[in-house]
């Protein structure tokens, strides 16, 4: 448990702790597939100093929305 809150370096990035939020499929984008203010608010609420969030992807093709 003590390592969970200790720093770690991944590549050139140093995080203050080892807690990582995995990507989610919330599809917080507009009709054009672009992320909206809602997406920024969602991830901003879950952000922490020195942490890592792997956000959802952007839909690259009209038929690619799962």
mmJSON file of the N, C-alpha and C atoms, coordinates in Angstrom:
{"data_MODEL":{"atom_site":{
"group_PDB":["ATOM","ATOM","ATOM","ATOM","ATOM","ATOM","ATOM","ATOM","ATOM","ATOM","ATOM","ATOM","ATOM","ATOM","ATOM","ATOM","ATOM","ATOM","ATOM","ATOM","ATOM","ATOM","ATOM","ATOM","ATOM","ATOM","ATOM","ATOM","ATOM","ATOM","ATOM","ATOM","ATOM","ATOM","ATOM","ATOM","ATOM","ATOM","ATOM","ATOM","ATOM","ATOM","ATOM","ATOM","ATOM","ATOM","ATOM","ATOM","ATOM","ATOM","ATOM","ATOM","ATOM","ATOM","ATOM","ATOM","ATOM","ATOM","ATOM","ATOM","ATOM","ATOM","ATOM","ATOM","ATOM","ATOM","ATOM","ATOM","ATOM","ATOM","ATOM","ATOM","ATOM","ATOM","ATOM","ATOM","ATOM","ATOM","ATOM","ATOM","ATOM","ATOM","ATOM","ATOM","ATOM","ATOM","ATOM","ATOM","ATOM","ATOM","ATOM","ATOM","ATOM","ATOM","ATOM","ATOM","ATOM","ATOM","ATOM","ATOM","ATOM","ATOM","ATOM","ATOM","ATOM","ATOM","ATOM","ATOM","ATOM","ATOM","ATOM","ATOM","ATOM","ATOM","ATOM","ATOM","ATOM","ATOM","ATOM","ATOM","ATOM","ATOM","ATOM","ATOM","ATOM","ATOM","ATOM","ATOM","ATOM","ATOM","ATOM","ATOM","ATOM","ATOM","ATOM","ATOM","ATOM","ATOM","ATOM","ATOM","ATOM","ATOM","ATOM","ATOM","ATOM","ATOM","ATOM","ATOM","ATOM","ATOM","ATOM","ATOM","ATOM","ATOM","ATOM","ATOM","ATOM","ATOM","ATOM","ATOM","ATOM","ATOM","ATOM","ATOM","ATOM","ATOM","ATOM","ATOM","ATOM","ATOM","ATOM","ATOM","ATOM","ATOM","ATOM","ATOM","ATOM","ATOM","ATOM","ATOM","ATOM","ATOM","ATOM","ATOM","ATOM","ATOM","ATOM","ATOM","ATOM","ATOM","ATOM","ATOM","ATOM","ATOM","ATOM","ATOM","ATOM","ATOM"],
"id":[1,2,3,4,5,6,7,8,9,10,11,12,13,14,15,16,17,18,19,20,21,22,23,24,25,26,27,28,29,30,31,32,33,34,35,36,37,38,39,40,41,42,43,44,45,46,47,48,49,50,51,52,53,54,55,56,57,58,59,60,61,62,63,64,65,66,67,68,69,70,71,72,73,74,75,76,77,78,79,80,81,82,83,84,85,86,87,88,89,90,91,92,93,94,95,96,97,98,99,100,101,102,103,104,105,106,107,108,109,110,111,112,113,114,115,116,117,118,119,120,121,122,123,124,125,126,127,128,129,130,131,132,133,134,135,136,137,138,139,140,141,142,143,144,145,146,147,148,149,150,151,152,153,154,155,156,157,158,159,160,161,162,163,164,165,166,167,168,169,170,171,172,173,174,175,176,177,178,179,180,181,182,183,184,185,186,187,188,189,190,191,192,193,194,195,196,197,198],
"type_symbol":["N","C","C","N","C","C","N","C","C","N","C","C","N","C","C","N","C","C","N","C","C","N","C","C","N","C","C","N","C","C","N","C","C","N","C","C","N","C","C","N","C","C","N","C","C","N","C","C","N","C","C","N","C","C","N","C","C","N","C","C","N","C","C","N","C","C","N","C","C","N","C","C","N","C","C","N","C","C","N","C","C","N","C","C","N","C","C","N","C","C","N","C","C","N","C","C","N","C","C","N","C","C","N","C","C","N","C","C","N","C","C","N","C","C","N","C","C","N","C","C","N","C","C","N","C","C","N","C","C","N","C","C","N","C","C","N","C","C","N","C","C","N","C","C","N","C","C","N","C","C","N","C","C","N","C","C","N","C","C","N","C","C","N","C","C","N","C","C","N","C","C","N","C","C","N","C","C","N","C","C","N","C","C","N","C","C","N","C","C","N","C","C","N","C","C","N","C","C"],
"label_atom_id":["N","CA","C","N","CA","C","N","CA","C","N","CA","C","N","CA","C","N","CA","C","N","CA","C","N","CA","C","N","CA","C","N","CA","C","N","CA","C","N","CA","C","N","CA","C","N","CA","C","N","CA","C","N","CA","C","N","CA","C","N","CA","C","N","CA","C","N","CA","C","N","CA","C","N","CA","C","N","CA","C","N","CA","C","N","CA","C","N","CA","C","N","CA","C","N","CA","C","N","CA","C","N","CA","C","N","CA","C","N","CA","C","N","CA","C","N","CA","C","N","CA","C","N","CA","C","N","CA","C","N","CA","C","N","CA","C","N","CA","C","N","CA","C","N","CA","C","N","CA","C","N","CA","C","N","CA","C","N","CA","C","N","CA","C","N","CA","C","N","CA","C","N","CA","C","N","CA","C","N","CA","C","N","CA","C","N","CA","C","N","CA","C","N","CA","C","N","CA","C","N","CA","C","N","CA","C","N","CA","C","N","CA","C","N","CA","C","N","CA","C","N","CA","C","N","CA","C","N","CA","C"],
"label_alt_id":[null,null,null,null,null,null,null,null,null,null,null,null,null,null,null,null,null,null,null,null,null,null,null,null,null,null,null,null,null,null,null,null,null,null,null,null,null,null,null,null,null,null,null,null,null,null,null,null,null,null,null,null,null,null,null,null,null,null,null,null,null,null,null,null,null,null,null,null,null,null,null,null,null,null,null,null,null,null,null,null,null,null,null,null,null,null,null,null,null,null,null,null,null,null,null,null,null,null,null,null,null,null,null,null,null,null,null,null,null,null,null,null,null,null,null,null,null,null,null,null,null,null,null,null,null,null,null,null,null,null,null,null,null,null,null,null,null,null,null,null,null,null,null,null,null,null,null,null,null,null,null,null,null,null,null,null,null,null,null,null,null,null,null,null,null,null,null,null,null,null,null,null,null,null,null,null,null,null,null,null,null,null,null,null,null,null,null,null,null,null,null,null,null,null,null,null,null,null],
"label_comp_id":["UNK","UNK","UNK","UNK","UNK","UNK","UNK","UNK","UNK","UNK","UNK","UNK","UNK","UNK","UNK","UNK","UNK","UNK","UNK","UNK","UNK","UNK","UNK","UNK","UNK","UNK","UNK","UNK","UNK","UNK","UNK","UNK","UNK","UNK","UNK","UNK","UNK","UNK","UNK","UNK","UNK","UNK","UNK","UNK","UNK","UNK","UNK","UNK","UNK","UNK","UNK","UNK","UNK","UNK","UNK","UNK","UNK","UNK","UNK","UNK","UNK","UNK","UNK","UNK","UNK","UNK","UNK","UNK","UNK","UNK","UNK","UNK","UNK","UNK","UNK","UNK","UNK","UNK","UNK","UNK","UNK","UNK","UNK","UNK","UNK","UNK","UNK","UNK","UNK","UNK","UNK","UNK","UNK","UNK","UNK","UNK","UNK","UNK","UNK","UNK","UNK","UNK","UNK","UNK","UNK","UNK","UNK","UNK","UNK","UNK","UNK","UNK","UNK","UNK","UNK","UNK","UNK","UNK","UNK","UNK","UNK","UNK","UNK","UNK","UNK","UNK","UNK","UNK","UNK","UNK","UNK","UNK","UNK","UNK","UNK","UNK","UNK","UNK","UNK","UNK","UNK","UNK","UNK","UNK","UNK","UNK","UNK","UNK","UNK","UNK","UNK","UNK","UNK","UNK","UNK","UNK","UNK","UNK","UNK","UNK","UNK","UNK","UNK","UNK","UNK","UNK","UNK","UNK","UNK","UNK","UNK","UNK","UNK","UNK","UNK","UNK","UNK","UNK","UNK","UNK","UNK","UNK","UNK","UNK","UNK","UNK","UNK","UNK","UNK","UNK","UNK","UNK","UNK","UNK","UNK","UNK","UNK","UNK"],
"label_asym_id":["A","A","A","A","A","A","A","A","A","A","A","A","A","A","A","A","A","A","A","A","A","A","A","A","A","A","A","A","A","A","A","A","A","A","A","A","A","A","A","A","A","A","A","A","A","A","A","A","A","A","A","A","A","A","A","A","A","A","A","A","A","A","A","A","A","A","A","A","A","A","A","A","A","A","A","A","A","A","A","A","A","A","A","A","A","A","A","A","A","A","A","A","A","A","A","A","A","A","A","A","A","A","A","A","A","A","A","A","A","A","A","A","A","A","A","A","A","A","A","A","A","A","A","A","A","A","A","A","A","A","A","A","A","A","A","A","A","A","A","A","A","A","A","A","A","A","A","A","A","A","A","A","A","A","A","A","A","A","A","A","A","A","A","A","A","A","A","A","A","A","A","A","A","A","A","A","A","A","A","A","A","A","A","A","A","A","A","A","A","A","A","A","A","A","A","A","A","A"],
"label_entity_id":["1","1","1","1","1","1","1","1","1","1","1","1","1","1","1","1","1","1","1","1","1","1","1","1","1","1","1","1","1","1","1","1","1","1","1","1","1","1","1","1","1","1","1","1","1","1","1","1","1","1","1","1","1","1","1","1","1","1","1","1","1","1","1","1","1","1","1","1","1","1","1","1","1","1","1","1","1","1","1","1","1","1","1","1","1","1","1","1","1","1","1","1","1","1","1","1","1","1","1","1","1","1","1","1","1","1","1","1","1","1","1","1","1","1","1","1","1","1","1","1","1","1","1","1","1","1","1","1","1","1","1","1","1","1","1","1","1","1","1","1","1","1","1","1","1","1","1","1","1","1","1","1","1","1","1","1","1","1","1","1","1","1","1","1","1","1","1","1","1","1","1","1","1","1","1","1","1","1","1","1","1","1","1","1","1","1","1","1","1","1","1","1","1","1","1","1","1","1"],
"label_seq_id":[1,1,1,2,2,2,3,3,3,4,4,4,5,5,5,6,6,6,7,7,7,8,8,8,9,9,9,10,10,10,11,11,11,12,12,12,13,13,13,14,14,14,15,15,15,16,16,16,17,17,17,18,18,18,19,19,19,20,20,20,21,21,21,22,22,22,23,23,23,24,24,24,25,25,25,26,26,26,27,27,27,28,28,28,29,29,29,30,30,30,31,31,31,32,32,32,33,33,33,34,34,34,35,35,35,36,36,36,37,37,37,38,38,38,39,39,39,40,40,40,41,41,41,42,42,42,43,43,43,44,44,44,45,45,45,46,46,46,47,47,47,48,48,48,49,49,49,50,50,50,51,51,51,52,52,52,53,53,53,54,54,54,55,55,55,56,56,56,57,57,57,58,58,58,59,59,59,60,60,60,61,61,61,62,62,62,63,63,63,64,64,64,65,65,65,66,66,66],
"pdbx_PDB_ins_code":[null,null,null,null,null,null,null,null,null,null,null,null,null,null,null,null,null,null,null,null,null,null,null,null,null,null,null,null,null,null,null,null,null,null,null,null,null,null,null,null,null,null,null,null,null,null,null,null,null,null,null,null,null,null,null,null,null,null,null,null,null,null,null,null,null,null,null,null,null,null,null,null,null,null,null,null,null,null,null,null,null,null,null,null,null,null,null,null,null,null,null,null,null,null,null,null,null,null,null,null,null,null,null,null,null,null,null,null,null,null,null,null,null,null,null,null,null,null,null,null,null,null,null,null,null,null,null,null,null,null,null,null,null,null,null,null,null,null,null,null,null,null,null,null,null,null,null,null,null,null,null,null,null,null,null,null,null,null,null,null,null,null,null,null,null,null,null,null,null,null,null,null,null,null,null,null,null,null,null,null,null,null,null,null,null,null,null,null,null,null,null,null,null,null,null,null,null,null],
"Cartn_x":[0.819,0.0,0.859,2.018,2.848,3.373,3.59,4.068,3.001,1.736,0.642,0.734,1.161,1.234,2.662,3.563,4.939,5.124,6.051,6.272,6.739,6.47,6.935,7.222,8.248,8.572,8.246,7.461,7.082,7.558,8.575,9.171,9.766,9.357,9.863,8.913,7.865,6.864,6.994,7.05,7.072,5.733,5.094,3.812,4.05,3.251,3.413,2.878,2.054,1.513,1.28,0.838,0.702,-0.747,-1.637,-3.051,-3.332,-3.858,-4.141,-5.607,-6.294,-7.686,-7.708,-8.304,-8.368,-9.346,-9.225,-10.16,-11.564,-12.521,-13.927,-14.637,-15.726,-16.516,-17.75,-17.551,-18.667,-19.241,-18.509,-18.948,-19.47,-18.664,-19.033,-18.61,-19.156,-18.841,-20.133,-19.985,-21.137,-21.473,-22.477,-22.915,-21.796,-20.855,-19.743,-18.58,-18.701,-17.66,-16.57,-16.655,-15.638,-15.983,-14.969,-15.217,-15.86,-16.716,-17.426,-16.927,-17.51,-17.182,-17.517,-18.51,-18.885,-17.726,-17.006,-15.85,-14.771,-14.5,-13.485,-13.895,-15.162,-15.656,-15.531,-15.908,-15.87,-14.457,-13.471,-12.101,-11.48,-11.868,-11.378,-11.806,-13.01,-13.51,-12.719,-12.128,-11.418,-9.902,-9.422,-7.979,-7.4,-6.127,-5.41,-3.999,-3.393,-2.029,-1.094,-0.352,0.644,0.095,-1.176,-1.775,-1.856,-2.413,-2.537,-3.953,-4.564,-5.867,-5.705,-6.093,-6.102,-7.523,-7.723,-9.078,-9.581,-10.879,-11.497,-10.995,-11.092,-10.649,-11.69,-11.278,-12.176,-12.578,-13.833,-14.332,-13.686,-13.029,-12.267,-13.085,-14.161,-14.981,-16.437,-17.313,-18.741,-19.293,-18.827,-19.298,-18.544,-17.618,-16.781,-17.306,-18.485,-19.057,-19.705,-19.08,-19.572,-20.603],
"Cartn_y":[-1.192,0.0,1.25,1.219,2.411,2.822,1.868,2.213,2.905,2.685,3.286,4.807,5.387,6.841,7.367,6.564,7.017,7.381,8.295,8.735,7.6,7.768,6.828,7.622,7.224,7.854,6.882,7.351,6.569,7.36,6.854,7.603,8.891,10.002,11.3,11.986,11.292,11.877,11.282,12.149,11.705,12.031,11.0,11.18,11.132,11.888,11.961,10.717,9.95,8.705,7.728,6.522,5.466,5.143,6.047,5.834,6.357,5.485,5.832,5.541,6.504,6.292,5.735,4.57,3.895,4.606,4.388,5.01,4.457,5.321,4.944,5.259,4.629,4.899,5.697,6.946,7.807,8.572,8.594,9.287,10.695,11.477,12.853,13.791,13.534,14.372,14.846,15.878,16.417,15.584,16.018,15.3,15.222,16.181,16.19,15.312,14.655,13.782,14.476,15.789,16.547,16.589,16.492,16.588,17.931,17.925,19.135,19.614,20.702,21.209,20.171,19.328,18.281,17.304,16.964,16.063,16.714,17.984,18.692,18.743,18.98,19.018,17.64,16.597,15.225,14.847,15.042,14.673,15.637,16.904,17.863,17.502,16.977,16.565,15.386,14.603,13.391,13.556,14.706,14.958,15.144,14.772,15.003,15.454,16.147,16.62,15.435,15.442,14.4,13.064,12.993,11.726,11.576,10.462,10.172,9.701,10.308,9.887,9.519,8.304,7.885,8.126,9.174,9.556,8.719,8.84,8.114,8.659,7.872,8.295,9.136,9.772,10.535,9.646,9.695,8.878,9.365,8.467,8.837,8.704,7.936,7.741,7.689,8.131,8.179,6.836,5.751,4.421,3.815,4.563,4.026,4.248,4.815,5.068,3.794,3.174,1.903,2.109],
"Cartn_z":[0.0,0.0,0.0,0.643,0.725,-0.649,-1.578,-2.913,-3.753,-3.454,-4.209,-4.219,-3.122,-3.011,-3.138,-3.69,-3.902,-5.379,-5.661,-7.046,-7.954,-9.248,-10.27,-11.536,-12.254,-13.532,-14.648,-15.602,-16.775,-17.991,-18.646,-19.753,-19.22,-19.778,-19.317,-18.338,-17.921,-17.02,-15.616,-14.628,-13.234,-12.604,-12.049,-11.37,-9.868,-9.128,-7.683,-6.976,-7.667,-7.106,-8.248,-7.94,-8.944,-9.284,-9.002,-9.289,-10.698,-11.564,-12.947,-13.218,-13.832,-14.217,-15.636,-15.786,-17.088,-18.023,-19.34,-20.277,-20.093,-20.309,-20.195,-21.506,-21.754,-22.961,-22.584,-22.295,-21.9,-23.088,-24.189,-25.402,-25.112,-24.456,-24.117,-25.25,-26.431,-27.577,-28.219,-29.048,-29.749,-30.974,-31.716,-32.918,-33.955,-33.904,-34.854,-34.403,-33.234,-32.725,-31.945,-31.823,-31.095,-29.607,-28.739,-27.302,-26.952,-25.956,-25.541,-24.182,-23.703,-22.371,-21.3,-21.564,-20.619,-20.41,-21.479,-21.361,-20.5,-20.745,-19.955,-18.482,-18.216,-16.833,-16.177,-16.901,-16.389,-15.958,-16.846,-16.517,-15.511,-15.551,-14.569,-13.156,-13.009,-11.694,-11.137,-12.016,-11.587,-11.573,-11.971,-12.03,-10.636,-10.497,-9.25,-9.586,-8.67,-8.891,-9.071,-10.156,-10.369,-10.797,-11.177,-11.583,-13.085,-13.529,-14.954,-15.246,-16.265,-16.753,-18.215,-18.575,-19.972,-20.45,-21.246,-21.631,-22.798,-23.054,-24.153,-25.487,-26.514,-27.836,-28.538,-29.598,-30.448,-31.619,-31.985,-33.085,-34.39,-35.085,-36.294,-37.584,-37.552,-38.744,-38.342,-39.212,-38.9,-38.444,-39.025,-38.657,-37.484,-36.891,-35.825,-34.424,-34.303,-32.982,-32.471,-31.464,-30.94,-29.938],
"occupancy":[1.0,1.0,1.0,1.0,1.0,1.0,1.0,1.0,1.0,1.0,1.0,1.0,1.0,1.0,1.0,1.0,1.0,1.0,1.0,1.0,1.0,1.0,1.0,1.0,1.0,1.0,1.0,1.0,1.0,1.0,1.0,1.0,1.0,1.0,1.0,1.0,1.0,1.0,1.0,1.0,1.0,1.0,1.0,1.0,1.0,1.0,1.0,1.0,1.0,1.0,1.0,1.0,1.0,1.0,1.0,1.0,1.0,1.0,1.0,1.0,1.0,1.0,1.0,1.0,1.0,1.0,1.0,1.0,1.0,1.0,1.0,1.0,1.0,1.0,1.0,1.0,1.0,1.0,1.0,1.0,1.0,1.0,1.0,1.0,1.0,1.0,1.0,1.0,1.0,1.0,1.0,1.0,1.0,1.0,1.0,1.0,1.0,1.0,1.0,1.0,1.0,1.0,1.0,1.0,1.0,1.0,1.0,1.0,1.0,1.0,1.0,1.0,1.0,1.0,1.0,1.0,1.0,1.0,1.0,1.0,1.0,1.0,1.0,1.0,1.0,1.0,1.0,1.0,1.0,1.0,1.0,1.0,1.0,1.0,1.0,1.0,1.0,1.0,1.0,1.0,1.0,1.0,1.0,1.0,1.0,1.0,1.0,1.0,1.0,1.0,1.0,1.0,1.0,1.0,1.0,1.0,1.0,1.0,1.0,1.0,1.0,1.0,1.0,1.0,1.0,1.0,1.0,1.0,1.0,1.0,1.0,1.0,1.0,1.0,1.0,1.0,1.0,1.0,1.0,1.0,1.0,1.0,1.0,1.0,1.0,1.0,1.0,1.0,1.0,1.0,1.0,1.0,1.0,1.0,1.0,1.0,1.0,1.0],
"B_iso_or_equiv":[0.0,0.0,0.0,0.0,0.0,0.0,0.0,0.0,0.0,0.0,0.0,0.0,0.0,0.0,0.0,0.0,0.0,0.0,0.0,0.0,0.0,0.0,0.0,0.0,0.0,0.0,0.0,0.0,0.0,0.0,0.0,0.0,0.0,0.0,0.0,0.0,0.0,0.0,0.0,0.0,0.0,0.0,0.0,0.0,0.0,0.0,0.0,0.0,0.0,0.0,0.0,0.0,0.0,0.0,0.0,0.0,0.0,0.0,0.0,0.0,0.0,0.0,0.0,0.0,0.0,0.0,0.0,0.0,0.0,0.0,0.0,0.0,0.0,0.0,0.0,0.0,0.0,0.0,0.0,0.0,0.0,0.0,0.0,0.0,0.0,0.0,0.0,0.0,0.0,0.0,0.0,0.0,0.0,0.0,0.0,0.0,0.0,0.0,0.0,0.0,0.0,0.0,0.0,0.0,0.0,0.0,0.0,0.0,0.0,0.0,0.0,0.0,0.0,0.0,0.0,0.0,0.0,0.0,0.0,0.0,0.0,0.0,0.0,0.0,0.0,0.0,0.0,0.0,0.0,0.0,0.0,0.0,0.0,0.0,0.0,0.0,0.0,0.0,0.0,0.0,0.0,0.0,0.0,0.0,0.0,0.0,0.0,0.0,0.0,0.0,0.0,0.0,0.0,0.0,0.0,0.0,0.0,0.0,0.0,0.0,0.0,0.0,0.0,0.0,0.0,0.0,0.0,0.0,0.0,0.0,0.0,0.0,0.0,0.0,0.0,0.0,0.0,0.0,0.0,0.0,0.0,0.0,0.0,0.0,0.0,0.0,0.0,0.0,0.0,0.0,0.0,0.0,0.0,0.0,0.0,0.0,0.0,0.0],
"pdbx_formal_charge":[null,null,null,null,null,null,null,null,null,null,null,null,null,null,null,null,null,null,null,null,null,null,null,null,null,null,null,null,null,null,null,null,null,null,null,null,null,null,null,null,null,null,null,null,null,null,null,null,null,null,null,null,null,null,null,null,null,null,null,null,null,null,null,null,null,null,null,null,null,null,null,null,null,null,null,null,null,null,null,null,null,null,null,null,null,null,null,null,null,null,null,null,null,null,null,null,null,null,null,null,null,null,null,null,null,null,null,null,null,null,null,null,null,null,null,null,null,null,null,null,null,null,null,null,null,null,null,null,null,null,null,null,null,null,null,null,null,null,null,null,null,null,null,null,null,null,null,null,null,null,null,null,null,null,null,null,null,null,null,null,null,null,null,null,null,null,null,null,null,null,null,null,null,null,null,null,null,null,null,null,null,null,null,null,null,null,null,null,null,null,null,null,null,null,null,null,null,null],
"auth_seq_id":[1,1,1,2,2,2,3,3,3,4,4,4,5,5,5,6,6,6,7,7,7,8,8,8,9,9,9,10,10,10,11,11,11,12,12,12,13,13,13,14,14,14,15,15,15,16,16,16,17,17,17,18,18,18,19,19,19,20,20,20,21,21,21,22,22,22,23,23,23,24,24,24,25,25,25,26,26,26,27,27,27,28,28,28,29,29,29,30,30,30,31,31,31,32,32,32,33,33,33,34,34,34,35,35,35,36,36,36,37,37,37,38,38,38,39,39,39,40,40,40,41,41,41,42,42,42,43,43,43,44,44,44,45,45,45,46,46,46,47,47,47,48,48,48,49,49,49,50,50,50,51,51,51,52,52,52,53,53,53,54,54,54,55,55,55,56,56,56,57,57,57,58,58,58,59,59,59,60,60,60,61,61,61,62,62,62,63,63,63,64,64,64,65,65,65,66,66,66],
"auth_comp_id":["UNK","UNK","UNK","UNK","UNK","UNK","UNK","UNK","UNK","UNK","UNK","UNK","UNK","UNK","UNK","UNK","UNK","UNK","UNK","UNK","UNK","UNK","UNK","UNK","UNK","UNK","UNK","UNK","UNK","UNK","UNK","UNK","UNK","UNK","UNK","UNK","UNK","UNK","UNK","UNK","UNK","UNK","UNK","UNK","UNK","UNK","UNK","UNK","UNK","UNK","UNK","UNK","UNK","UNK","UNK","UNK","UNK","UNK","UNK","UNK","UNK","UNK","UNK","UNK","UNK","UNK","UNK","UNK","UNK","UNK","UNK","UNK","UNK","UNK","UNK","UNK","UNK","UNK","UNK","UNK","UNK","UNK","UNK","UNK","UNK","UNK","UNK","UNK","UNK","UNK","UNK","UNK","UNK","UNK","UNK","UNK","UNK","UNK","UNK","UNK","UNK","UNK","UNK","UNK","UNK","UNK","UNK","UNK","UNK","UNK","UNK","UNK","UNK","UNK","UNK","UNK","UNK","UNK","UNK","UNK","UNK","UNK","UNK","UNK","UNK","UNK","UNK","UNK","UNK","UNK","UNK","UNK","UNK","UNK","UNK","UNK","UNK","UNK","UNK","UNK","UNK","UNK","UNK","UNK","UNK","UNK","UNK","UNK","UNK","UNK","UNK","UNK","UNK","UNK","UNK","UNK","UNK","UNK","UNK","UNK","UNK","UNK","UNK","UNK","UNK","UNK","UNK","UNK","UNK","UNK","UNK","UNK","UNK","UNK","UNK","UNK","UNK","UNK","UNK","UNK","UNK","UNK","UNK","UNK","UNK","UNK","UNK","UNK","UNK","UNK","UNK","UNK","UNK","UNK","UNK","UNK","UNK","UNK"],
"auth_asym_id":["A","A","A","A","A","A","A","A","A","A","A","A","A","A","A","A","A","A","A","A","A","A","A","A","A","A","A","A","A","A","A","A","A","A","A","A","A","A","A","A","A","A","A","A","A","A","A","A","A","A","A","A","A","A","A","A","A","A","A","A","A","A","A","A","A","A","A","A","A","A","A","A","A","A","A","A","A","A","A","A","A","A","A","A","A","A","A","A","A","A","A","A","A","A","A","A","A","A","A","A","A","A","A","A","A","A","A","A","A","A","A","A","A","A","A","A","A","A","A","A","A","A","A","A","A","A","A","A","A","A","A","A","A","A","A","A","A","A","A","A","A","A","A","A","A","A","A","A","A","A","A","A","A","A","A","A","A","A","A","A","A","A","A","A","A","A","A","A","A","A","A","A","A","A","A","A","A","A","A","A","A","A","A","A","A","A","A","A","A","A","A","A","A","A","A","A","A","A"],
"auth_atom_id":["N","CA","C","N","CA","C","N","CA","C","N","CA","C","N","CA","C","N","CA","C","N","CA","C","N","CA","C","N","CA","C","N","CA","C","N","CA","C","N","CA","C","N","CA","C","N","CA","C","N","CA","C","N","CA","C","N","CA","C","N","CA","C","N","CA","C","N","CA","C","N","CA","C","N","CA","C","N","CA","C","N","CA","C","N","CA","C","N","CA","C","N","CA","C","N","CA","C","N","CA","C","N","CA","C","N","CA","C","N","CA","C","N","CA","C","N","CA","C","N","CA","C","N","CA","C","N","CA","C","N","CA","C","N","CA","C","N","CA","C","N","CA","C","N","CA","C","N","CA","C","N","CA","C","N","CA","C","N","CA","C","N","CA","C","N","CA","C","N","CA","C","N","CA","C","N","CA","C","N","CA","C","N","CA","C","N","CA","C","N","CA","C","N","CA","C","N","CA","C","N","CA","C","N","CA","C","N","CA","C","N","CA","C","N","CA","C","N","CA","C","N","CA","C","N","CA","C","N","CA","C"],
"pdbx_PDB_model_num":[1,1,1,1,1,1,1,1,1,1,1,1,1,1,1,1,1,1,1,1,1,1,1,1,1,1,1,1,1,1,1,1,1,1,1,1,1,1,1,1,1,1,1,1,1,1,1,1,1,1,1,1,1,1,1,1,1,1,1,1,1,1,1,1,1,1,1,1,1,1,1,1,1,1,1,1,1,1,1,1,1,1,1,1,1,1,1,1,1,1,1,1,1,1,1,1,1,1,1,1,1,1,1,1,1,1,1,1,1,1,1,1,1,1,1,1,1,1,1,1,1,1,1,1,1,1,1,1,1,1,1,1,1,1,1,1,1,1,1,1,1,1,1,1,1,1,1,1,1,1,1,1,1,1,1,1,1,1,1,1,1,1,1,1,1,1,1,1,1,1,1,1,1,1,1,1,1,1,1,1,1,1,1,1,1,1,1,1,1,1,1,1,1,1,1,1,1,1]
}}}
